[in-house]
């Protein structure tokens, strides 16, 4: 655990501001989260004692990439280095029906903003990303299925098997699915799409419902991919109102076979 005085000092040094104190916040699953009082108002800081190289700079690049189109609420990056990420502070609130619908419509527009390719990473973010604590290799591929297979399914399955987290035989079954996904003659991967600008880790814990009535996207694993990857993650863990999905579908009608 990082000591609060250290965090306040890091913020003061990086932002060239006066700081008062750092208050630990809940919700820091990967690292520690802090509210730091400064002479310009509160800021949010994230630290991680054993952060691998590029951990925070990659996240910062992802946040800026998602924020650039101006279609969803994303906290402004105020400062970043290898030991700390500092963002504009968002006062937490409660979900509202308006915010839920706005999130769905905004997410559809974010996806439509596009990416340079399937697997492409945000400018300034390096060539590798992170899923939680795990580093993942990124690379631009011709189809989303190739990214999903080569940089997600297969390497993560191998690592999970190595750690004893997968039952025997699972990797083999996943490999057969992977073969179907990248087979041009198989329709498992669905219709071809253009690369979408993805959050990349859009479970309920990575949306902050603000007191200002906005739904703020945080903690991305941003990359170019299939838009339904974000939607699948949202459905997998729940926590999103029906109004969010309805607004998304109104702005971007479902492709054939999506529900299957």
N, C-alpha and C positions, 0 to 999 in steps of 0.2 A: 504494500500500500504506500502510495506517495504521500509525504507529509504536506499538509495544507500550506504552511509558510513557503515551501519550495514552489508550489503551483502559483501562488500570488507573485512570487519573485520572477518566475518565468514569464508570466503574463506582462508584468511591468517592463521587463527587459525587451520582450518581443514587440510589444505595442507602443513602447515609450510613453507609458501612462503611470499615474500613481495608483496604487492598489491598497485596499484595506484588509480584506480577509478572503479566504476561500472556504466555501461551504460544500461539503460532500453531498452529492445527490444520489438518489436511488436510480436503478436502471442501467448501471454500468456493467453489462454482461461480459463484454470483451475487455474493457479497461475501466479506469476510474473516471467518474463524471463530477464536475465541479461548477458551482456558481461563484464567480469571482467579482467582488465589488471593486470598481475602479472610479476614478474621478470623472469619467465620462459615462457612467452608468454600468450596470451589470453585464458581464459576458459569460459565455459558456466555454468551459475548457475540458478537454478529454486527454487523459494521460494513460500510458501503459508502460510499466517498468521494463518489460521484456519485448517491447515492440520491435519487430524485424525491420530492416532497412526499407524505407519506402512506404511503411504502413500508413502514416498520417498524411504524407504528401499525395499518395494515391487517393485517399479518401477526399482530401481537399480538392483535387482535380476533378473527381467525380461530382462533388457537390456543385462546383462552378459550371460544369458541363450541363448538369440538369437545370441549373438556375438560368443559364444563358438565354433560352428561348422566351423566358418570362411568362410561362403558361401554368406553372405550379409554384407553390411557396417552398422555397429552399433557403435555409439560413445563410447569411453572408459569411464567407470565410474572412476573418480578420487577421489571422496570422497562423503560421504553421512551420514546424521544423521536425526533426526526427524524434523529438521527445514529447511534443504537445501539439494539439490542434485547438484553435480558438475561434469560436463562432459568435455571431450576434445572438444575444440571449432571447429566447422565446418563452414567454410566460405561459405555463400550461393551463389548459382549460378543459372543456368537455366537448364531445362530438355534438354537432348539430346537423339537422337534415340538410340545411343549405351547404354546410362545409362538406358533407359527404357527397352531395351531388357535384359540387364544384371540383372536388378531388377527382371524381370519375371522368368528368369532361376534360379537366386539365391533363390527366394522365393520357387520355387519347391524343391530345394535341402534342404532349411531350413525345410520345411514341412516333408521331408523324413528323417530328422535327428531324428524325433520322440520325444515321451514323455513317461513318466512312466505309464500313463494311461489317460483316458478321464477325464478332470477336474483337472489333476495333476498340481500343481503350481511349479514354478522354485525353485530350492534349495536355502534356505535362505530367501525366500520371504513370509514366513508365510502360513497360510491356507485360507486366504481371499484375494480378489483382489478388484480392483476398475474399474468401467466403468464411465469415466469422474469423476464427484463428488460423484457418488453413490458407496457405498461399496456393493460387491456381495460375497456371501458365495461360497466357492469352496469345492468340495469333489470328490474323485475318484469314477467313476461309470463304469458299464460294457459296456455301449454304449454311443456314443456321444449324442444321442437323449435324454437320461436320464439327462445328464448334461444340455443340452439346455432347457429342460422342468423344471427340479427341481431347477436349479440355475440361470436361465435367464428369461424364459417366465413367469412363474407363480409368482415369487417374484417381478419382475419388473412391471408386470401388476397390481398386488395388490397395489403396491406403487403408480403407476400412477393413478389408480382409486381413491385412498385415496386423492391424490392431486387435483383431478378433471380434470386430463389431458386426460382421456379416455371417450368417449361417453358411455352412459348407454348401457349395454348389451355386450360390447366388451370383458370383462373378460370371460363371458360365451362362446363366440365364440372361444376365444383363448384356453380355457380349452378343447373344443371339438377337436381342432387341436392337442393339446398336447396329448390327449388320443390316437389319431391316430399315432403320432410320436413314442410313446413307445410301441405300439401294435406290437408284433412280426409277426402277420399275415397281417399287412398293409405295403404296399411298399412305403408309403409317405417319410420315412426317407432315402430311397435309399439303395444301396449296403453297406454291412459292410466294414469298412476300419480300418486300424491301427491308433492309436492316433498320430496326427501330432503335430509338434512344431509350435504353432500359435503365431503371433503377438497379435491378439485378438481385436484390435481396428484400423484396417488398412483402414482408410479413407485418402483422399488426403492430409489433413493437417498434417498427421503423417509420411509423407515422406519428407525429406529435400534434395532437389536437390543441391548438393555441387558444388562449383567452381572447385573442383578436378575431376569432371566428374562422381562422384559416386551418387547413390541414397541411402541416409542414412535413416534407420528406427529409429524412435523416439517414445516416449510416448506409450509404449506397455501396453496391459492388458494380458500379456503372460500366456498361459496355454496349456494343451494338449486337442486337439479337432479334429474336422473334417476339413480337408484342405479347403473345399469349404466355410467355414465360413469367412475366410480371403478374398476369392475371391468375395463372396457376398457383403461384406462391401465395397470392392473396386468399385463394380458396382453400389451400392446403391447411393453413393454420387458423383461418377465420379472423374475426375481429373487425370486419369491414361491413358497414350497413348495406342493405340491399340497394339503397339509393345510389351508392357509388357505382355498382355494376350496371344499373339501369342507365345512368348518365353516360357511362363509358360506351355502352352499346348504342345509345342514341347518336353519339358523336362518331363512333366507329363501328358500324354493323358487324356482327360476328361472321367470321369466315366459315364456309361449309365444314362441318365435322368438328367444330371447336369443342362442343360439350362432350362428344365421344372421346 
